[in-house]
Amino acid sequence: MSEVITLAHGSGGRKTSELIAGIFKKYLGNSFFTADDAAVLPRPSGKIAMSTDGFIVSPWKYPGGNIGRLAVCGTVNDLACMGAKPLYLTCSYVIEEGFPVSDLEEIAKAMGETAKEAGVYIVAGDTKVAGKGQVDKIFITTAGVGVIEDGIETSGRFARPGDAIIVTGDVGRHGTTILLARDEYGIEADCTSDCAPLWQPVSEALKVCPGMHVIRDATRGGVGTVLYEIAAEANVGIRISRQDIPVSDEVRGVTGLLGLEPLYLACEGRMVMMCPKDKADAVVEALSAFEYTKGARIIGEVTEDNIGKVITVTEVGGQTYLPQPGNELLPRIC
């Protein structure tokens, strides 16, 4: 195989077959992976959830992950937010002519390893090669299917006054990591993305609280945007405690230097959950048993006043509005 991707790799001929066999089947292959036009799969019983997402992160590799791991985590986490156990994924690669084959192999390897970790099968895919300059190195699109656990129904519109608000770990780490990886500000900090598949901790949280109202993946726009979306969707108010919001020292230092709000920086391994207050401690305890969610914390509550607004309680007990999300601070973070 050549050292870089050429247009011939996307032609559907011998080069394409070499690429599929030498990289994609090697790292993504499983008992359901097919060379046919569509995968034929066992039909799950009960309701299914389906999601699709595109990933164009720049740079494609960063501390804590790369676009391959991100593509799997992003889709399985979206399914998990609906209480769905992830079952199957498809993926589509759009690769820029001249992209190193060794880098593509690194991406595919990470994708296969993350799929195994998440317990999901990659069953079908597609590869296209774009001319030089038509794509920024590599884009990946995934679609996923999962089966919803019996009795589970979650949605942003189900938030209720009195619900406790939980985040599953420290916030803003992925966005900060990508910012530093671009090396545009000359800042050095030991910051690693939180990118992780979260179905296992979510499933345990649902066991102790099958009446969970809301689970939302805090990706683009971060936790702050998610809170505003839910406040509007459920026609409720949100009140959070600034001192209870977990932020790592590295993220706090970088955002403090640049004047950024950690609540509006992307996460790729953090969720916002809302559940009846009497179940909140049990949910946090269940989440804390897992490596990726051991920093789970209650940060506030849903209210019946200040409809559509997010109120922060400051460290000294004052209250202020969290500014509504504005323009994208960090383009290309997922």
C-alpha positions in Angstrom: 0.0 0.0 0.0 1.2 3.5 -0.8 2.3 5.9 2.0 -0.4 8.4 1.3 -4.0 8.3 0.3 -4.5 8.9 -3.4 -7.6 9.5 -5.5 -7.3 5.9 -6.7 -8.1 4.8 -3.1 -11.6 6.3 -3.6 -12.2 4.9 -7.1 -13.8 1.6 -6.1 -11.1 -0.5 -7.7 -8.1 -2.4 -6.5 -6.7 0.4 -4.4 -10.0 0.8 -2.6 -10.1 -3.0 -1.9 -6.6 -2.8 -0.5 -7.6 0.1 1.8 -10.6 -1.7 3.1 -8.8 -5.0 3.7 -5.6 -3.5 4.9 -7.0 -1.0 7.4 -10.7 -0.9 7.9 -11.4 -4.7 8.0 -8.2 -5.1 10.0 -9.3 -2.8 12.8 -13.1 -2.6 12.5 -13.9 -6.2 11.5 -16.3 -8.3 13.5 -18.9 -11.0 12.9 -21.4 -8.4 11.6 -18.9 -6.4 9.5 -20.0 -6.8 5.8 -18.5 -6.3 2.3 -22.0 -6.3 0.9 -24.1 -3.2 0.2 -25.8 -3.4 3.6 -25.4 -5.2 6.9 -28.1 -7.8 7.8 -28.6 -7.7 11.6 -30.7 -9.4 14.2 -33.8 -7.4 15.0 -33.8 -6.2 18.7 -37.0 -6.4 20.7 -38.6 -3.3 22.0 -38.0 0.3 21.0 -34.9 1.4 19.2 -33.0 4.7 19.2 -31.1 5.9 16.2 -28.6 8.8 15.9 -26.2 10.2 13.3 -23.3 12.6 13.7 -20.4 14.1 11.7 -16.9 14.7 13.1 -14.5 17.3 11.6 -12.3 18.0 14.6 -9.1 20.0 14.0 -6.5 18.9 14.8 -7.6 15.3 14.2 -5.3 14.0 17.0 -5.1 15.6 20.5 -4.1 14.5 24.0 -6.6 11.9 25.1 -7.9 10.8 21.7 -8.4 11.3 18.0 -11.2 11.7 15.5 -11.7 7.9 15.4 -12.3 7.6 19.1 -14.4 10.7 19.1 -16.6 9.4 16.3 -17.5 6.3 18.3 -17.9 8.1 21.6 -20.1 10.8 20.2 -22.6 8.4 18.7 -22.8 5.8 21.5 -23.2 8.6 24.0 -26.1 10.2 22.1 -27.8 6.8 22.1 -27.1 6.4 25.8 -28.8 9.7 26.5 -32.1 8.1 25.4 -31.5 5.1 27.7 -30.5 3.0 24.7 -27.9 0.3 24.9 -25.7 0.9 21.8 -25.7 -2.1 19.4 -24.5 -1.1 15.9 -22.6 1.7 14.1 -21.9 2.5 10.5 -19.2 4.9 9.5 -18.3 7.0 6.5 -14.8 8.4 5.9 -14.1 11.4 3.6 -10.3 11.6 3.3 -8.2 14.3 1.7 -5.8 13.2 -1.1 -2.3 13.0 0.3 -3.4 12.1 3.9 -0.8 9.7 5.3 -1.9 6.1 5.4 -0.1 5.6 8.7 -2.4 8.3 10.2 -5.5 6.7 8.8 -4.4 3.4 10.3 -4.0 5.1 13.7 -7.5 6.6 13.4 -9.1 3.2 12.4 -7.3 1.4 15.2 -8.6 3.9 17.8 -12.1 3.6 16.3 -12.0 -0.3 16.6 -10.6 -0.2 20.1 -13.2 2.3 21.3 -16.0 0.3 19.7 -14.9 -2.8 21.6 -14.7 -0.8 24.8 -18.2 0.5 24.2 -19.6 -2.9 23.3 -20.8 -1.8 19.9 -20.4 -3.4 16.5 -19.3 -1.4 13.5 -21.2 -3.2 10.7 -20.8 -1.2 7.5 -19.0 1.8 6.1 -18.0 3.9 3.1 -14.9 5.6 2.0 -14.5 8.7 -0.3 -11.3 10.5 -1.3 -11.6 14.2 -2.0 -9.1 16.2 -4.0 -6.3 18.2 -2.3 -7.8 21.2 -0.4 -11.4 20.0 -0.7 -11.3 18.5 2.8 -9.3 19.4 5.8 -7.5 16.0 6.2 -10.3 13.7 7.3 -14.0 13.8 8.1 -16.0 10.9 9.7 -19.7 10.5 9.8 -21.3 7.8 12.0 -24.8 6.5 12.5 -25.8 4.3 15.4 -28.7 2.1 16.6 -29.4 1.1 20.1 -32.2 -0.6 22.0 -34.0 1.3 24.8 -34.1 -0.3 28.2 -37.6 -1.3 29.3 -39.5 1.5 31.2 -36.9 4.2 30.3 -38.0 7.4 28.7 -35.8 10.5 28.8 -36.1 13.9 27.2 -35.2 17.5 27.8 -38.9 18.3 28.0 -39.3 16.0 31.1 -37.3 18.3 33.4 -39.5 19.1 36.5 -39.2 21.8 39.2 -37.4 20.2 42.2 -35.2 17.9 40.0 -31.6 17.7 41.0 -29.0 18.6 38.3 -26.0 16.3 38.0 -22.9 16.5 35.9 -20.9 13.4 35.4 -17.4 15.0 35.9 -15.3 18.1 35.4 -16.4 20.4 32.6 -14.8 22.1 29.6 -11.8 19.7 29.3 -12.3 18.7 25.6 -12.7 22.2 24.4 -9.7 23.4 26.3 -7.6 20.5 25.0 -8.4 21.2 21.4 -7.7 24.9 21.9 -4.2 24.1 23.3 -3.6 21.5 20.6 -3.9 24.2 18.0 -1.1 26.1 19.7 -2.5 29.5 18.8 -1.9 31.2 22.1 1.5 29.8 23.2 -0.1 28.4 26.4 1.2 25.1 27.8 -0.9 23.1 30.2 -1.2 19.4 30.9 -4.8 19.0 29.7 -6.3 15.8 28.3 -9.7 15.4 26.6 -12.5 13.7 28.5 -13.6 11.8 25.4 -15.1 8.5 26.6 -18.0 6.1 25.9 -20.5 6.3 28.7 -23.2 3.7 28.3 -22.0 1.5 31.2 -22.2 4.3 33.9 -25.5 5.5 32.3 -27.0 2.0 32.6 -26.1 1.8 36.2 -27.5 5.2 36.9 -30.8 4.1 35.3 -30.9 1.0 37.4 -31.0 3.1 40.6 -33.2 5.7 39.0 -35.4 4.2 36.2 -37.5 7.4 36.5 -34.6 9.6 35.3 -36.1 12.6 33.5 -33.2 14.0 31.5 -29.8 12.8 30.2 -28.0 15.1 27.8 -24.6 14.9 26.2 -22.7 18.2 26.8 -20.7 18.4 23.6 -20.8 21.6 21.4 -21.6 24.5 23.6 -20.8 22.6 26.8 -22.9 22.3 29.9 -24.1 25.9 29.8 -25.8 25.5 26.4 -27.4 22.2 27.5 -28.9 23.9 30.5 -30.4 26.7 28.4 -31.8 24.2 25.9 -33.5 22.2 28.6 -34.8 25.3 30.4 -36.5 26.3 27.1 -37.7 22.8 26.1 -39.3 22.1 29.5 -40.4 25.7 30.3 -38.6 25.7 33.6 -35.8 27.6 35.4 -32.4 26.4 36.3 -30.3 27.3 39.3 -26.7 26.1 39.7 -24.1 26.6 42.4 -20.9 28.0 41.0 -18.8 26.4 43.8 -20.2 23.0 43.0 -19.3 23.0 39.3 -16.3 20.7 38.9 -13.5 22.4 36.9 -10.0 21.0 36.7 -7.1 23.2 37.7 -5.7 23.1 34.1 -9.0 24.2 32.6 -9.5 26.9 35.2 -6.0 28.3 34.5 -6.4 28.4 30.8 -9.9 29.8 30.7 -8.9 32.3 33.3 -6.1 33.6 31.1 -8.2 33.8 28.0 -11.5 35.0 29.6 -13.5 31.9 28.6 -16.4 30.4 30.5 -15.7 26.6 31.2 -19.5 26.0 31.2 -19.5 26.8 27.5 -16.5 24.7 26.4 -17.2 21.4 24.8 -17.1 18.1 26.7 -16.9 14.7 24.9 -17.3 12.5 28.0 -19.7 14.4 30.2 -23.4 14.3 30.6 -26.0 16.4 32.3 -28.7 14.4 34.2 -31.9 15.6 35.9 -33.7 13.3 38.3 -36.0 13.5 41.3 -34.1 15.0 44.2 -34.6 11.9 46.4 -32.7 9.8 43.8 -29.8 12.2 43.2 -27.4 10.8 45.8 -27.9 7.2 44.6 -27.3 8.3 41.0 -24.0 10.1 42.0 -22.9 7.0 43.9 -23.6 4.7 40.9 -21.7 7.0 38.5 -18.8 7.4 40.9 -18.0 3.7 40.6 -16.8 4.2 37.0 -13.5 5.7 36.0 -15.0 8.1 33.4 -17.7 9.4 35.8 -16.0 9.2 39.2 -16.2 13.0 39.4 -20.0 13.1 39.2 -21.5 15.9 41.3 -24.9 17.6 42.0 -24.6 21.2 40.8 -28.1 22.6 41.2 -31.8 22.2 40.7 -34.7 22.8 38.4 -37.0 25.6 39.5 -40.4 27.0 38.6 -39.3 30.6 38.6 -37.0 32.4 36.1 -38.5 30.4 33.3 -36.0 29.8 30.4 -33.1 31.2 32.4 -30.0 29.8 34.1 -29.2 31.4 37.4 -25.8 30.9 39.1 -25.3 31.2 42.8 -21.9 32.7 43.4 -19.3 31.6 46.0 -20.5 34.4 48.3 -24.2 33.5 48.0 -25.2 36.1 45.4 -27.3 35.2 42.3 -26.6 36.2 38.7 -27.8 35.1 35.3 -25.5 32.9 33.3 -25.0 34.8 30.1 -26.9 33.1 27.3 -24.6 31.3 24.8 -23.5 33.5 21.9 -21.2 32.9 19.0 -19.1 29.7 18.7 -16.0 30.2 20.7 -14.0 27.3 19.4 -14.9 26.2 15.9 -14.2 22.6 14.9 -14.1 21.0 18.4 -15.9 17.8 17.3 
